[in-house]
Amino acid sequence: MKDPIKESLTKKSVSAKRETRGKIISFSFTAIIVILVVTIIGFVASRGVLIFIKDGVNPIDFLTHSVWAPNKLDSAGHPIVGAAPMIVGSFSVTLIAALIGTPFAIAAALFMTEISPKWGRKILQPVIELLVGIPSVVYGFIGLTIVVPFVRKIAGGSGFGILAGSFVLFVMILPTITSMSVDALKAVPRYYREASLALGATRWQTIHKVVLRAATPGILTAVVFGMARAFGEALAVQMVIGNAMLLPQNLVSPSSTLTSVLTMNMGNTIMGSTANNALWSLALLLLLMSLLFNFVIRRIAKRGEF
């Protein structure tokens, strides 16, 4: 005979059943996301290594040579695929954009959090949100009509090149670095500021010696996020950099990036051909750089925990 008391105590309640269903749904969607990410990485990696396995290209030559002609063969019968010009172009525009944008972003973040929080947010917050919402093609068009002629006037040359691409990327990554720097500054405990002021430090000494130093890991994370955003940008940079697969001689000589070469040529190659395999190797290189940026961000964030 069933014991009704024991049965009532061992029976799951409605809330427990709902919690179990919620866990199952959450784990299922999480598993789908993980599988999707692993699948994408595996697919890109499997395609990206074909140029080295199937076509016999030396990875060192791929990274260091400067001639990109996948439809031609060298003396050893291997495709000529030197990605050095695109690698140099990608890193150049990314680093210069970060160097230009970081001081502006930190200044804006300090104004919004330390100097004039109320007016700063009212003035700068809508501007930052507006910059985030502008499509990449609009940035590229503005760069083509304003930045390129400006660079041509002040630096000579055609105006197309790394400098023009850096100016466009500077505006594009400014909202990212600014927003994350604001969060980093807000995360600094209030008693840090109060203790500094109580010891006789001025407002600027407190900001410089205390607030900025405490927020440095968060600001560095913001800068790396901005660099990752710049490194993966394609359309806007493609419109102003010149798209010449040559090692840049200076900041105003036409160049190219990994993303610009991919967007220009991926639709013009046949799947499985040597040219297509070479483009997939560039995509794999971009993926590895994205993973590297994420690793650096996680390391910085871990070291900066309060």
Disulfide bonds with the S-S distance in Angstrom:
none
